[in-house]
Structures are given as structure tokens and as C-alpha cells.
Amino acid sequence: MQNKKLEFIRLLMIVINFVIVLVLAIIIYITTGKICESFQAEEFINRIHAVPLKREWIFCISAGGYLIWAISFWVRERLKKKCNSSFIPFYFFLFDVVFAIIIMRVLNMSYNGIMLLVIANVIMNLREQKGMLWALIIAVIIFVLADYDFLSIRYRMCSINDYIRYYDSSVQMYLLGLKNIIISINIIIFIIFIIFLMLEQLEENNKVKELYQEITKANTELKIANVQLKDYAIQTEKLGETRERNRLAREIHDTLGHALTGISAGLDACVEMIEEDPLMAKNQLSVIGEVARQGIKDVRRSVNELRADALERYSLQNAIQKLIEDITSVSHLQIFYESTIENLKFSADEEETIYRVVQEGITNAIRHGKATVIRIQISKKNEMLELIIKDNGRGCKKIKPGFGTRHIQERVEMLRGSTNYDGTDGFKISVNIPIRWGENYD
């Protein structure tokens, strides 16, 4: 917006300078004609001690030359858009200086305000160039030196005032007043140009300050966010360590607890049959030993891999059946397993959770419920996998979450599932897990 105002003010300067040059050229042209018509040419030349140029040359070169110069402003704007060379603005500057000097010389240095227009052009065209300062210095030096009073000391020239003195005092007052007014208007317009230039620069400085403040604020916020991110990373690392410890504890609890429960149930059976059938008790102890060794392997594997060994060797369906066979082989427990889902094949975390819930449900039924019958059902219900483990044990009216039930719930919640316990008639565990069903279940 400010740039358009500067362009408009410069246009006013072009117009007012043309008016000034035209007025001075007309005064010289008409006055020279009057001097010749009144046969006062010799007296005029003797008074000014110089021979002026022909009035036709003065008018044509000053007025015509300025028109050509003014048209060049329009041409150079077109060239600037097509050519990106950094030297073109300097060529324009040299062009302006040459034309200004020619016009001022033709007018016998009677008017040097035209150099203010050259300075305005320098500011407009060379603001982003490195050589702008030198161009300004040259333009200002020419403006100062291109003065009739200064140059007439050495060179004989005819000023505009010499022509005005030809007339009587009343006409002289009008002509001098007109000259001074239009020259003052040019100076005022140039001052306005400088004021708007300063305002534009001030506005740009304010924008730079605002941008700097925004960058500083953003940098401060970034530093704060970086500190928060580091704190979050530390917290996340600690949380990960805590989760890993809890997971390891759950794995060891599942593996070792299940193995010890099976061993305990098997030893109870051996105590009952050792007197009646020692050979059977011996075979039972061999099976118990195998379960113990398998439990040790599972504990070692849980520490190293944290994934059920049965799931590494078998599918989920076969792993559950192997779990049931192992526990029923060393105890009098009856386990009935039913699955309405043909292919129990899910992602690793889902299979791990289902297997551990079944394992923990059996272990709790034997250890706490003293159950003799356990029923396990797996089915698909409303896009959810429903797992129900029901035993005929002692039950529990007020359920107090222990490590086993708590870690079942934690595992299920990690999959965004839900867990319910019912201890009114035996003990019942109901689990619903939002399984990511694949194409095999469509």
C-alpha cells in the first residue's frame, strides 16, 4: 500500500517538473522573441555577457527532451518485469543523470529541482541494490553543484532571471512569483515523498520487530516443549520399565503358578493312591516330574521371551488343548472345553491374552476354588470374542482382586476389552475382547 503511494507521489513529481521546465522554456522563448522584435538583442547580450542558445533549440531540447524522459519511465517499468538483471537499475540511473544534466544545461542551470526527481528514482529503483548509497551521493552532489549562482562564477550563462528582468516590475513580480511557487511545490512533493518513505520504512521495521517477537516467542515455546518432551520421554521410559516388570511378573506368575498348582494337585492324588496302588503313584510322580521340568522351562522362556512356550510350538487351539491335557493328566479334575470359532488364529497379543486368561482361570479354580469341574467356552458375539470360564468350586460372594485376577483384567484392558467375575455359584470369569477379525472370519 505504501509503495503505491510512493509511486503516485513520484508521478506528481514527474508532472510538476514537466510544468516547471515547460514554463521556463516558454518564458525564454517568448522573451527572446520580444527582445528581437524590439531590437534590444545587442543590449541584452552586452548586459548578460553571454550569447544564449536559439530559443527554438532551448524549447525543443528542454520540453521535448523531458517528454522523452517521462515516456522512458513507462518503458523501464515494462523492462524491469521482463529482465531480472541487477545492472538495469544502474543503467536507468545513468540515463536519468544524463537527461537531467542536458535539460539543466539548456536552461542555463536556472532550475536544478529536476535532480530531486532523479533522487526519487534512485530510491524507488535501487532500494534493494548494494550501490544505492553511491548513486544517492552522486545525485546529491550534482544537485548541489548544478546551481546558477555557483557555476556563473566561472562560466558565463544567461539565467531565467535575466529574461524576467526584461519586463516591467509588475510583470516581473508575477513571473517570479509563478516560478517560485511551482519550484516550491516540487520541493514540497519531494518532502512528502521522503515522509512516506520513512513511514514505509518504519512500518517495515515494526513488522520485523513483530516477526522477531513471534520468532522469539515460538523459540521459547519450542524450548519449553522440548523440556516437556524430555520429561515425557523419561516418564515414558519409566512407565515402559514398570509395564515390563509387571508383564514379567505376570508371565512368571502364570507359568510358575500354573505348574505349581498342577504339581500340588498331582501330589494330593499320589498321597491318596500311594498305599492302594504304589505303581500308579510312581507313574503319577513321573508325570508330575515332567510337569515340573516343563514349568522350569516355561519360567526360563518367560524371562527370555515373555511369550507362552505352548504358543511358540502350537496354534492357540492346540495350545489350550495341551494345557487341559497336562492338568487333567496329573489330577482328578474334569475340564470341558468348547469353541464355536473354527480357527482360533489371531494376532500375537490377542492369542497371548486368551491363553493366559484360560491358564489363570484353571489355576484359580484349582488353587482357590478346589473345583473338580471346569467349563471353558469360546464364541463370537457381536464382533467380540467372548471367553467364559466356569467352575463348580467354593465361589466367593465378595471378590477381592488378587494378583492373578488383577493381571487378567490388565491384559484384557490392554486390548480394550472387559472382564467380569461372578462368585455366587462356583466361580465364573467372563471376558469380552474386541478381536481384529481377519478375512478368515468374514
C-alpha positions as CSV (number, residue, x, y, z in Angstrom):
1,M,0.0,0.0,0.0
2,Q,2.8,2.4,0.9
3,N,4.7,1.5,-2.3
4,K,1.7,2.6,-4.4
5,K,1.6,5.9,-2.6
6,L,5.3,6.4,-3.3
7,E,4.6,5.6,-7.0
8,F,1.8,8.2,-7.1
9,I,3.9,10.9,-5.4
10,R,6.7,10.2,-7.9
11,L,4.2,10.6,-10.7
12,L,3.2,14.0,-9.3
13,M,6.9,15.0,-9.3
14,I,7.1,14.0,-13.0
15,V,4.1,16.1,-13.8
16,I,5.2,19.2,-11.8
17,N,8.8,19.1,-13.1
18,F,7.4,19.0,-16.7
19,V,5.3,22.0,-15.8
20,I,8.3,23.8,-14.4
21,V,10.5,23.0,-17.4
22,L,7.7,24.0,-19.8
23,V,7.0,27.3,-18.0
24,L,10.7,28.2,-18.0
25,A,11.1,27.2,-21.7
26,I,8.0,29.3,-22.6
27,I,9.3,32.3,-20.7
28,I,12.7,32.1,-22.5
29,Y,11.0,31.5,-25.9
30,I,8.6,34.4,-25.6
31,T,11.0,36.8,-24.0
32,T,13.7,36.1,-26.7
33,G,11.1,36.9,-29.4
34,K,10.1,40.2,-27.7
35,I,13.8,41.2,-27.3
36,C,14.4,40.6,-31.0
37,E,11.3,42.4,-32.1
38,S,12.2,45.5,-30.1
39,F,15.8,45.4,-31.4
40,Q,17.3,45.1,-27.9
41,A,19.2,41.9,-28.6
42,E,22.7,43.6,-28.6
43,E,21.9,45.5,-25.4
44,F,20.6,42.2,-23.8
45,I,23.8,40.3,-24.8
46,N,26.1,43.1,-23.5
47,R,24.2,43.0,-20.2
48,I,24.5,39.3,-19.6
49,H,28.0,38.9,-21.2
50,A,26.9,35.7,-22.9
51,V,25.3,34.5,-26.1
52,P,22.3,32.3,-25.4
53,L,21.2,29.4,-27.5
54,K,18.5,29.8,-30.1
55,R,15.1,29.9,-28.5
56,E,13.8,27.1,-30.7
57,W,16.6,24.8,-29.5
58,I,16.0,25.7,-25.9
59,F,12.3,24.9,-26.2
60,C,12.6,21.7,-28.2
61,I,15.5,20.3,-26.2
62,S,14.1,21.1,-22.8
63,A,10.4,20.4,-23.3
64,G,10.8,17.7,-25.9
65,G,13.7,16.0,-24.1
66,Y,11.7,16.0,-20.8
67,L,8.7,14.3,-22.6
68,I,11.1,11.6,-24.0
69,W,12.5,11.2,-20.5
70,A,9.0,10.9,-18.9
71,I,7.9,8.3,-21.5
72,S,11.1,6.3,-20.6
73,F,9.6,5.8,-17.1
74,W,6.8,3.8,-18.5
75,V,9.1,1.8,-20.8
76,R,11.6,1.0,-18.0
77,E,8.8,-0.4,-15.8
78,R,8.0,-2.9,-18.6
79,L,11.6,-3.8,-18.9
80,K,12.0,-4.4,-15.2
81,K,9.3,-7.0,-15.3
82,K,10.9,-8.8,-18.2
83,C,14.6,-8.5,-17.2
84,N,15.9,-9.6,-13.8
85,S,19.4,-8.2,-14.3
86,S,20.7,-6.2,-11.3
87,F,22.6,-3.8,-13.6
88,I,19.5,-2.5,-15.3
89,P,18.5,-0.1,-12.5
90,F,22.0,1.4,-12.7
91,Y,21.7,1.9,-16.4
92,F,18.4,3.7,-15.7
93,F,20.2,5.9,-13.2
94,L,22.9,6.9,-15.7
95,F,20.1,7.6,-18.2
96,D,18.3,9.9,-15.7
97,V,21.5,11.8,-14.8
98,V,22.4,12.4,-18.5
99,F,18.9,13.7,-19.4
100,A,18.7,15.8,-16.3
101,I,22.1,17.4,-17.0
102,I,21.2,18.1,-20.6
103,I,17.9,19.8,-19.6
104,M,19.5,21.8,-16.8
105,R,22.3,22.9,-19.2
106,V,19.8,24.0,-21.9
107,L,18.0,26.1,-19.2
108,N,21.4,27.6,-18.2
109,M,21.2,25.9,-14.7
110,S,18.2,28.1,-13.9
111,Y,16.5,25.1,-12.4
112,N,18.1,22.1,-10.6
113,G,15.0,20.7,-8.9
114,I,14.8,18.1,-11.6
115,M,17.6,16.3,-9.7
116,L,15.1,15.7,-6.8
117,L,13.2,13.5,-9.3
118,V,16.4,11.7,-10.1
119,I,16.9,11.1,-6.3
120,A,13.3,9.8,-6.0
121,N,14.0,7.4,-8.9
122,V,17.2,6.2,-7.2
123,I,15.3,5.4,-4.0
124,M,12.5,3.6,-5.9
125,N,14.6,1.6,-8.2
126,L,17.8,0.9,-6.2
127,R,16.4,0.3,-2.7
128,E,17.4,-3.3,-2.7
129,Q,20.7,-2.8,-4.6
130,K,24.1,-2.5,-2.9
131,G,25.1,0.5,-5.0
132,M,22.2,2.7,-3.9
133,L,24.3,4.8,-1.5
134,W,26.8,5.7,-4.2
135,A,24.0,6.6,-6.6
136,L,22.4,8.8,-4.0
137,I,25.7,10.5,-3.2
138,I,26.3,11.2,-6.9
139,A,22.8,12.6,-7.4
140,V,23.0,14.8,-4.3
141,I,26.5,16.2,-5.5
142,I,25.0,17.0,-8.9
143,F,22.0,18.7,-7.2
144,V,24.3,20.9,-5.1
145,L,26.7,21.8,-7.9
146,A,24.1,22.4,-10.6
147,D,23.3,25.9,-9.3
148,Y,23.5,29.0,-11.5
149,D,24.9,31.2,-8.8
150,F,27.8,28.7,-8.2
151,L,28.6,27.9,-11.9
152,S,28.2,31.5,-13.1
153,I,31.3,32.4,-11.2
154,R,33.4,30.5,-13.7
155,Y,31.1,30.2,-16.7
156,R,29.1,32.9,-18.5
157,M,25.4,31.9,-18.7
158,C,22.1,33.5,-19.1
159,S,19.7,32.8,-16.2
160,I,15.9,32.8,-16.2
161,N,16.0,36.0,-14.1
162,D,17.8,37.8,-16.9
163,Y,14.9,37.1,-19.2
164,I,12.4,38.1,-16.5
165,R,14.2,41.5,-15.9
166,Y,13.2,42.4,-19.5
167,Y,9.7,43.1,-18.3
168,D,8.4,45.9,-16.1
169,S,8.3,45.5,-12.3
170,S,4.6,44.3,-12.2
171,V,5.1,41.5,-14.7
172,Q,8.4,40.6,-13.1
173,M,6.5,40.1,-9.8
174,Y,4.0,37.7,-11.4
175,L,6.7,35.7,-13.3
176,L,9.0,35.4,-10.3
177,G,6.0,34.5,-8.1
178,L,4.9,31.8,-10.5
179,K,8.4,30.4,-10.8
180,N,8.9,30.3,-7.0
181,I,5.5,28.7,-6.4
182,I,5.9,25.8,-8.9
183,I,9.5,25.2,-7.7
184,S,8.3,25.2,-4.1
185,I,5.5,22.8,-5.0
186,N,8.2,20.4,-6.4
187,I,10.2,20.6,-3.2
188,I,7.1,20.1,-1.0
189,I,6.1,17.0,-3.1
190,F,9.7,15.7,-2.6
191,I,9.4,16.2,1.1
192,I,6.1,14.3,1.2
193,F,7.8,11.5,-0.8
194,I,10.6,11.3,1.8
195,I,8.0,11.3,4.7
196,F,6.0,8.4,3.1
197,L,9.3,6.6,2.5
198,M,10.2,7.0,6.2
199,L,6.7,5.8,7.2
200,E,7.1,2.8,4.9
201,Q,10.5,2.0,6.4
202,L,9.1,2.4,9.9
203,E,6.2,0.1,9.1
204,E,8.7,-2.5,7.8
205,N,10.7,-2.1,10.9
206,N,7.7,-2.7,13.1
207,K,6.8,-5.8,11.1
208,V,10.3,-7.0,11.5
209,K,10.1,-6.4,15.3
210,E,6.7,-8.2,15.5
211,L,8.2,-11.1,13.5
212,Y,11.2,-11.2,15.7
213,Q,8.9,-11.2,18.8
214,E,6.9,-14.0,17.3
215,I,10.0,-16.0,16.5
216,T,11.3,-15.4,20.0
217,K,8.0,-16.5,21.5
218,A,7.9,-19.5,19.2
219,N,11.5,-20.3,20.2
220,T,10.7,-20.0,23.9
221,E,7.6,-22.2,23.4
222,L,9.8,-24.7,21.5
223,K,12.3,-24.8,24.3
224,I,9.6,-25.4,26.8
225,A,8.0,-28.1,24.6
226,N,11.5,-29.6,24.3
227,V,11.9,-29.8,28.0
228,Q,8.4,-31.2,28.4
229,L,9.2,-33.7,25.7
230,K,12.3,-34.8,27.5
231,D,10.4,-35.1,30.8
232,Y,7.7,-37.1,28.9
233,A,10.4,-39.3,27.4
234,I,11.8,-40.0,30.8
235,Q,8.3,-40.7,32.2
236,T,7.5,-42.9,29.2
237,E,10.8,-44.8,29.7
238,K,10.0,-45.3,33.4
239,L,6.4,-46.3,32.5
240,G,7.8,-48.8,30.0
241,E,10.1,-50.3,32.6
242,T,7.2,-50.5,35.0
243,R,5.0,-52.2,32.4
244,E,7.8,-54.6,31.5
245,R,8.3,-55.5,35.2
246,N,4.6,-56.1,35.6
247,R,4.4,-58.1,32.5
248,L,7.4,-60.2,33.6
249,A,5.7,-60.7,37.0
250,R,2.5,-61.8,35.2
251,E,4.4,-64.2,33.0
252,I,6.2,-65.8,35.8
253,H,3.0,-65.9,37.9
254,D,1.2,-67.6,35.0
255,T,3.9,-70.1,34.2
256,L,5.2,-70.9,37.7
257,G,1.8,-70.7,39.4
258,H,0.2,-73.0,36.9
259,A,3.0,-75.5,37.1
260,L,3.0,-75.5,40.9
261,T,-0.8,-75.8,41.0
262,G,-0.6,-78.9,38.7
263,I,2.2,-80.3,40.9
264,S,0.2,-79.7,44.1
265,A,-2.9,-81.4,42.7
266,G,-0.8,-84.3,41.4
267,L,0.9,-84.8,44.8
268,D,-2.5,-84.8,46.5
269,A,-3.6,-87.6,44.2
270,C,-0.4,-89.5,44.9
271,V,-1.0,-89.3,48.6
272,E,-4.4,-90.9,48.2
273,M,-3.2,-93.8,45.9
274,I,0.3,-94.5,47.3
275,E,-0.9,-97.2,49.7
276,E,-3.5,-98.7,47.4
277,D,-1.6,-98.7,44.1
278,P,2.2,-97.8,44.5
279,L,2.9,-98.4,40.9
280,M,0.2,-96.0,39.8
281,A,1.6,-93.5,42.3
282,K,5.1,-93.9,40.8
283,N,3.8,-93.3,37.3
284,Q,1.9,-90.3,38.6
285,L,5.1,-88.9,40.2
286,S,6.9,-89.3,36.8
287,V,4.1,-87.2,35.2
288,I,4.4,-84.7,38.0
289,G,8.2,-84.5,37.4
290,E,7.7,-83.9,33.7
291,V,5.2,-81.1,34.6
292,A,7.8,-79.6,37.0
293,R,10.5,-79.7,34.3
294,Q,8.2,-78.2,31.8
295,G,7.4,-75.4,34.3
296,I,11.1,-74.7,34.8
297,K,11.5,-74.4,31.0
298,D,8.5,-72.1,30.8
299,V,9.9,-69.9,33.6
300,R,13.2,-69.6,31.8
301,R,11.5,-69.0,28.5
302,S,9.2,-66.4,30.1
303,V,12.2,-64.4,31.3
304,N,13.8,-64.5,27.9
305,E,10.9,-64.1,25.6
306,L,7.8,-63.3,27.6
307,R,5.6,-65.5,25.4
308,A,4.0,-68.8,26.3
309,D,6.1,-71.7,25.1
310,A,3.0,-73.6,24.0
311,L,2.0,-70.7,21.7
312,E,5.5,-70.9,20.2
313,R,5.1,-74.6,19.3
314,Y,1.3,-74.9,18.7
315,S,-1.6,-72.9,17.5
316,L,-3.9,-71.3,20.1
317,Q,-6.4,-74.1,19.7
318,N,-3.8,-76.8,20.2
319,A,-2.1,-74.9,23.0
320,I,-5.3,-74.7,25.0
321,Q,-6.0,-78.4,24.5
322,K,-2.4,-79.2,25.5
323,L,-2.8,-77.1,28.7
324,I,-6.0,-79.0,29.5
325,E,-4.4,-82.4,28.9
326,D,-1.4,-81.5,31.1
327,I,-3.5,-80.5,34.1
328,T,-6.0,-83.4,33.8
329,S,-3.2,-85.9,33.5
330,V,-1.9,-85.2,37.0
331,S,-5.2,-84.6,38.8
332,H,-8.8,-85.8,39.1
333,L,-10.0,-82.5,37.5
334,Q,-12.5,-82.6,34.7
335,I,-12.2,-79.8,32.1
336,F,-14.8,-79.4,29.3
337,Y,-13.7,-77.2,26.5
338,E,-15.9,-75.9,23.7
339,S,-15.2,-73.3,20.9
340,T,-17.7,-72.3,18.3
341,I,-15.0,-70.5,16.4
342,E,-13.4,-72.9,13.9
343,N,-10.0,-71.4,13.5
344,L,-8.6,-69.7,16.6
345,K,-5.9,-67.7,14.8
346,F,-5.4,-64.1,15.9
347,S,-2.6,-61.6,16.4
348,A,0.1,-62.5,18.8
349,D,-1.0,-60.2,21.6
350,E,-4.6,-61.4,21.3
351,E,-3.6,-65.1,21.4
352,E,-1.3,-64.4,24.3
353,T,-4.1,-62.8,26.3
354,I,-6.7,-65.6,25.6
355,Y,-4.2,-68.3,26.5
356,R,-3.1,-66.6,29.8
357,V,-6.8,-66.0,30.8
358,V,-7.6,-69.7,30.3
359,Q,-4.4,-70.7,32.2
360,E,-5.1,-68.3,35.1
361,G,-8.8,-69.4,35.2
362,I,-7.8,-73.1,35.6
363,T,-5.1,-72.3,38.1
364,N,-7.5,-70.2,40.3
365,A,-10.2,-72.8,40.1
366,I,-7.8,-75.5,41.5
367,R,-5.9,-73.3,43.9
368,H,-8.7,-71.2,45.5
369,G,-12.0,-72.9,44.5
370,K,-11.0,-76.5,45.0
371,A,-13.1,-77.2,41.9
372,T,-13.5,-80.6,40.3
373,V,-15.2,-79.5,37.1
374,I,-14.3,-76.6,34.8
375,R,-16.1,-75.5,31.7
376,I,-14.4,-73.3,29.1
377,Q,-16.4,-71.7,26.3
378,I,-15.1,-69.5,23.4
379,S,-17.5,-67.9,21.0
380,K,-18.0,-64.9,18.7
381,K,-20.7,-62.4,19.9
382,N,-21.3,-59.0,18.3
383,E,-17.9,-58.8,16.7
384,M,-16.4,-59.6,20.1
385,L,-14.6,-62.7,21.3
386,E,-16.4,-64.0,24.4
387,L,-14.5,-66.3,26.8
388,I,-16.2,-67.8,29.7
389,I,-14.5,-70.0,32.4
390,K,-17.0,-71.5,34.9
391,D,-16.1,-74.0,37.7
392,N,-18.0,-75.7,40.5
393,G,-15.7,-74.6,43.2
394,R,-16.5,-72.9,46.5
395,G,-17.1,-69.5,44.9
396,C,-16.8,-66.2,46.6
397,K,-19.5,-63.6,47.4
398,K,-17.1,-60.7,48.0
399,I,-14.4,-60.9,45.3
400,K,-11.1,-59.5,46.4
401,P,-8.8,-59.0,43.4
402,G,-5.6,-60.9,43.8
403,F,-2.5,-60.8,41.6
404,G,-4.0,-63.4,39.2
405,T,-7.4,-61.8,38.7
406,R,-5.8,-58.3,38.6
407,H,-3.4,-59.2,35.9
408,I,-6.1,-60.9,33.9
409,Q,-8.0,-57.7,33.9
410,E,-4.9,-55.7,33.0
411,R,-4.2,-58.0,30.0
412,V,-7.8,-57.7,28.7
413,E,-7.9,-53.9,29.2
414,M,-4.7,-53.6,27.1
415,L,-6.8,-54.9,24.2
416,R,-9.7,-52.6,25.2
417,G,-11.7,-55.5,26.4
418,S,-13.8,-56.0,29.6
419,T,-13.7,-58.6,32.4
420,N,-16.4,-59.6,34.8
421,Y,-16.3,-62.0,37.8
422,D,-19.2,-63.9,39.4
423,G,-18.7,-65.9,42.6
424,T,-22.3,-66.7,43.6
425,D,-22.4,-70.2,42.1
426,G,-18.9,-71.5,41.9
427,F,-16.7,-69.0,40.2
428,K,-17.2,-67.6,36.7
429,I,-14.9,-65.4,34.6
430,S,-16.4,-63.6,31.6
431,V,-14.1,-61.9,29.2
432,N,-15.0,-59.9,26.1
433,I,-12.3,-58.8,23.7
434,P,-12.7,-56.7,20.5
435,I,-10.7,-59.0,18.2
436,R,-9.3,-57.8,14.9
437,W,-11.1,-60.3,12.8
438,G,-9.4,-61.2,9.5
439,E,-10.7,-62.4,6.2
440,N,-11.0,-66.0,7.5
441,Y,-13.9,-64.9,9.8
442,D,-15.9,-63.0,7.1
